[in-house]
Amino acid sequence: MENVIQEITFRHYSSKTLKAYRHWTRLFAEHFGGLPAGIIEVKHAREFLSELGRGGCSAATQNQAFSALQFMFVNVWKRDFSGMAVTHRATRRTALPEALLRDEVKVILAGLNPPYRLLAQILYGCGFRISEALTLRVRDVDLRSGTLRTLNAKGNKCRVVPLPKKLAPLLEAHLLAVRAKFEEDLKTGFAGVFLPDALERKLPGAARDWSWQWVFPAMKWTVSEKDGLRRRFHLHETAVQKEVKRASIKAGITKHVTPHTFRHSFATELLRMGYDIRTVQDLLGHADVTTTMIYTHTLNASSGRVISPLDI
């Protein structure tokens, strides 16, 4: 387990990947707990994955376990994993993204409480992932040029997106309130925000610098396990999910609405407005245009371009 963590950290994988790989490494070790690591072979990995499939886990879950085992075999144990070819990967069901209509978005946004409403407006207005919006820092907001910057997004990519004009005054007022709270924190023994270890060593004063503070800070302090100091984290993803679900139920929306639904709706609306697929791809930060193309299926079904013979 220590070697897995070391190899993942060396490659600068995300914390979510680290958490997932640790989980599957532990389960795999428990499954073959009586065997020395030196005699574990590809056939054991195949057996483990087959057991997951028989247990009813989804294809996505099974493929995540596959990736974790492949990482351990190839990068930690330096063993051949070619026996587990791509053909052994579980086939995932292709699910079309569920998007909201403009009126549905408006009624859900109206039912959200601050600061969740502004956060959801950024998700819908900029096409951000929830993790990208939550990890925004003050230095990533440029009100003069009207842009937002996201760093170390999915795939370790960075991009700049235009900030909707309607959000500029709302975001400016929000930051004024956040700064007032930040200045109060500084007077009461506040150690600053959480920063990556390397950055904290390189810039020891950054944690208490205004430009490094979260745009959407958590309501309460968090006691750091590392140094025991009181620090500020950003809003938790679960809290945002619960608030969005509450507002969608209150609005009477029967669709399955999550924070990510706003991103789907952003992409679908841009295509409906006539923007080309490459522009939408850049704004969403997709590496492959085929990922963006899936939104055209949702658009074609809801735009009325295809007329059923029953309506003729």
C-alpha positions in Angstrom: 0.0 0.0 0.0 2.8 2.4 0.8 4.4 1.8 -2.6 1.0 2.3 -4.4 0.6 5.7 -2.6 4.2 6.6 -3.4 3.8 5.8 -7.1 0.5 7.7 -7.4 1.9 10.8 -5.6 5.0 10.7 -7.8 2.8 10.9 -10.9 0.7 13.7 -9.4 -2.6 11.8 -9.8 -5.7 13.4 -8.2 -6.8 12.7 -4.7 -9.9 10.9 -6.0 -7.7 8.5 -8.0 -5.5 7.9 -4.9 -8.6 7.2 -2.8 -10.0 4.8 -5.4 -6.8 2.9 -6.0 -6.2 2.5 -2.2 -9.7 1.1 -1.9 -9.2 -1.5 -4.6 -5.7 -2.4 -3.4 -7.0 -3.1 0.0 -9.9 -5.2 -1.2 -7.6 -7.2 -3.5 -5.2 -7.8 -0.6 -8.1 -9.0 1.6 -9.4 -11.3 -1.1 -6.0 -13.1 -1.4 -4.9 -12.4 2.1 -3.4 -15.9 2.5 -1.1 -15.6 -0.5 2.4 -13.9 -0.5 2.5 -11.0 -2.9 5.4 -12.6 -4.8 3.2 -15.4 -6.2 0.2 -13.2 -7.2 -0.3 -13.5 -10.9 -2.6 -12.1 -13.6 -5.0 -15.0 -13.1 -5.7 -13.8 -9.6 -6.6 -10.4 -10.9 -8.9 -12.0 -13.5 -10.5 -14.0 -10.7 -11.0 -11.0 -8.6 -12.6 -9.0 -11.4 -14.9 -11.9 -12.3 -16.0 -12.1 -8.7 -16.9 -8.4 -8.8 -19.0 -9.0 -12.0 -20.8 -11.9 -10.5 -21.5 -9.8 -7.4 -23.5 -7.4 -9.6 -21.2 -4.3 -9.6 -21.5 -1.9 -12.5 -19.2 -2.0 -15.5 -17.8 1.4 -14.4 -16.9 0.0 -11.0 -15.3 -3.1 -12.5 -13.2 -1.0 -14.9 -12.1 1.2 -12.0 -10.9 -1.9 -10.2 -9.2 -3.1 -13.4 -7.2 0.2 -13.6 -6.2 0.0 -10.0 -4.9 -3.5 -10.4 -3.1 -2.7 -13.6 -1.4 0.2 -11.9 -0.2 -2.0 -9.1 1.0 -4.8 -11.4 2.8 -2.5 -13.9 4.1 0.4 -11.8 4.5 -1.1 -8.3 5.4 -4.8 -8.9 6.9 -4.2 -12.3 5.1 -7.2 -13.7 3.5 -7.9 -17.0 -0.2 -7.3 -17.2 -0.7 -8.0 -20.8 -2.6 -11.2 -20.0 -5.5 -8.8 -19.0 -6.0 -7.4 -22.5 -8.6 -4.7 -23.3 -11.0 -7.4 -24.3 -11.4 -8.3 -20.7 -12.7 -4.9 -19.8 -16.3 -4.7 -18.9 -18.6 -3.0 -21.5 -20.1 0.2 -20.2 -23.6 1.3 -21.0 -23.5 4.6 -23.0 -25.9 6.9 -21.1 -27.1 10.1 -22.7 -26.6 13.2 -20.5 -29.8 14.6 -19.1 -30.1 18.3 -19.7 -32.5 20.9 -18.3 -34.6 23.4 -20.3 -34.0 27.1 -19.6 -37.2 27.5 -17.6 -36.3 24.5 -15.5 -32.9 25.9 -14.7 -34.4 29.3 -13.8 -36.9 27.8 -11.3 -34.2 25.6 -9.7 -31.8 28.5 -9.4 -34.5 30.6 -7.8 -35.0 27.9 -5.1 -31.3 27.8 -4.1 -30.0 29.6 -1.1 -26.7 31.6 -1.1 -24.0 30.8 -1.8 -25.3 27.7 -3.6 -27.2 29.8 -6.1 -24.1 31.6 -7.3 -22.2 28.4 -7.4 -24.9 26.8 -9.6 -25.0 29.8 -11.8 -21.3 29.4 -12.5 -21.8 25.7 -13.2 -24.6 26.5 -15.7 -23.1 29.8 -17.1 -19.5 28.5 -17.5 -19.9 24.7 -17.9 -17.7 24.0 -14.9 -17.6 20.6 -13.2 -18.5 20.8 -9.5 -14.9 20.2 -8.4 -13.7 23.0 -10.7 -16.1 25.5 -9.2 -15.5 24.5 -5.6 -11.7 24.8 -6.0 -11.8 28.2 -7.5 -9.5 30.6 -5.6 -9.7 34.4 -5.7 -6.7 34.6 -8.0 -8.6 32.6 -10.6 -11.3 35.3 -10.9 -10.6 38.2 -13.3 -13.5 40.6 -13.2 -11.8 43.1 -15.4 -11.4 40.7 -18.3 -14.6 38.8 -17.4 -13.0 35.4 -17.2 -12.6 32.5 -14.8 -9.6 30.2 -14.7 -9.6 26.6 -13.6 -6.3 24.9 -12.8 -5.5 21.2 -12.4 -8.9 20.2 -13.7 -9.8 16.6 -14.9 -6.8 15.2 -16.7 -4.5 17.8 -15.1 -5.6 20.4 -17.7 -6.1 24.1 -17.3 -8.5 26.4 -19.2 -10.0 29.9 -19.2 -13.7 30.5 -19.8 -15.7 33.7 -20.2 -17.7 34.8 -17.1 -21.3 35.6 -17.9 -21.9 39.4 -17.7 -24.9 38.9 -15.4 -22.7 37.1 -12.9 -19.9 39.7 -12.7 -21.7 42.1 -10.2 -23.0 39.1 -8.2 -19.6 37.5 -7.9 -18.0 40.8 -7.0 -20.5 41.3 -4.1 -19.9 37.7 -3.0 -16.2 38.2 -2.9 -16.6 41.4 -0.8 -18.5 39.3 1.8 -16.0 36.5 1.7 -13.1 39.0 2.2 -14.9 40.6 5.2 -15.1 37.1 6.8 -11.5 36.4 5.8 -10.3 39.6 7.6 -12.2 38.5 10.7 -10.5 35.1 10.6 -7.1 36.7 10.5 -7.7 38.4 13.8 -8.6 35.1 15.5 -5.7 32.8 15.0 -6.6 31.7 11.5 -3.8 29.6 9.9 -5.1 30.1 6.4 -6.5 27.9 3.6 -5.4 24.4 2.7 -2.7 24.4 0.1 -0.7 21.7 -1.6 2.3 20.7 0.5 4.9 21.8 -2.1 3.2 25.2 -2.5 3.1 25.7 1.2 6.8 25.1 1.5 7.6 27.3 -1.5 5.3 30.2 -0.5 4.9 29.9 3.3 2.7 33.1 3.5 0.3 32.1 0.7 -2.2 30.3 3.0 -3.0 33.7 4.6 -2.9 35.7 1.4 -6.2 37.0 0.1 -5.5 35.9 -3.5 -5.2 32.2 -2.4 -8.5 32.1 -0.5 -11.4 30.0 -1.7 -14.1 31.7 -3.7 -16.6 29.4 -1.9 -15.1 28.8 1.6 -16.7 26.3 4.0 -18.9 27.7 6.8 -16.7 26.3 9.5 -13.0 25.9 10.2 -11.3 22.5 9.9 -8.5 21.4 12.3 -5.7 20.2 10.1 -4.6 16.6 11.0 -1.1 17.5 9.8 -0.3 20.4 12.1 -3.4 20.8 14.4 -4.0 24.4 13.1 -7.4 25.8 12.2 -7.7 26.1 8.5 -10.5 26.8 6.0 -11.6 24.3 3.4 -14.0 25.0 0.5 -17.6 24.0 0.5 -18.1 20.3 0.5 -19.4 18.6 -2.7 -22.0 16.7 -0.7 -23.5 19.9 0.7 -24.0 21.3 -2.8 -25.5 18.0 -4.1 -28.1 18.0 -1.2 -29.0 21.7 -1.8 -29.5 21.1 -5.6 -31.6 18.1 -4.9 -33.7 20.0 -2.4 -34.3 22.8 -4.9 -35.2 20.5 -7.8 -37.7 18.6 -5.7 -39.2 21.8 -4.5 -39.5 23.0 -8.1 -41.3 19.9 -9.1 -38.6 18.8 -11.6 -39.0 15.0 -12.2 -35.6 14.7 -13.9 -32.6 13.4 -12.0 -30.8 16.7 -11.2 -27.3 16.9 -9.8 -24.7 19.7 -9.9 -23.3 18.1 -13.0 -26.6 18.5 -14.8 -25.9 22.2 -15.1 -22.8 21.4 -17.1 -24.8 19.1 -19.4 -27.4 21.9 -19.8 -24.7 24.4 -20.6 -23.3 22.3 -23.4 -26.7 21.5 -24.9 -27.8 25.2 -24.8 -24.6 26.3 -26.6 -25.3 23.8 -29.4 -28.9 24.9 -29.6 -27.7 28.5 -30.0 -25.6 27.5 -33.0 -22.1 27.3 -31.6 -19.8 24.8 -33.3 -18.8 21.6 -31.6 -15.1 22.6 -31.4 -16.0 25.7 -29.4 -18.1 23.7 -27.0 -15.3 21.2 -26.7 -12.8 23.9 -25.7 -15.1 25.4 -23.2 -15.9 22.1 -21.6 -12.2 21.0 -21.6 -12.8 17.8 -23.4 -9.6 16.1 -24.8 -11.6 14.3 -27.5 -14.4 15.8 -29.5 -16.3 12.5 -29.5 -16.9 13.1 -25.8 -18.6 16.4 -26.7 -20.5 14.9 -29.6 -22.8 13.0 -27.2 -24.6 16.3 -26.5 -25.8 16.4 -30.1 -28.0 13.3 -29.4 -29.7 15.1 -26.6 -30.2 18.2 -28.7 -31.6 16.3 -31.7 -34.1 14.5 -29.6 -35.4 17.7 -27.9 -35.1 20.3 -30.7 -37.9 19.1 -32.9 -35.6 18.7 -35.9 -36.8 15.1 -36.3 -40.5 14.8 -37.1 -42.3 11.6 -36.2 -44.4 10.1 -39.0 -47.3 10.1 -36.5 -47.2 13.9 -36.5 -47.4 14.2 -40.3 
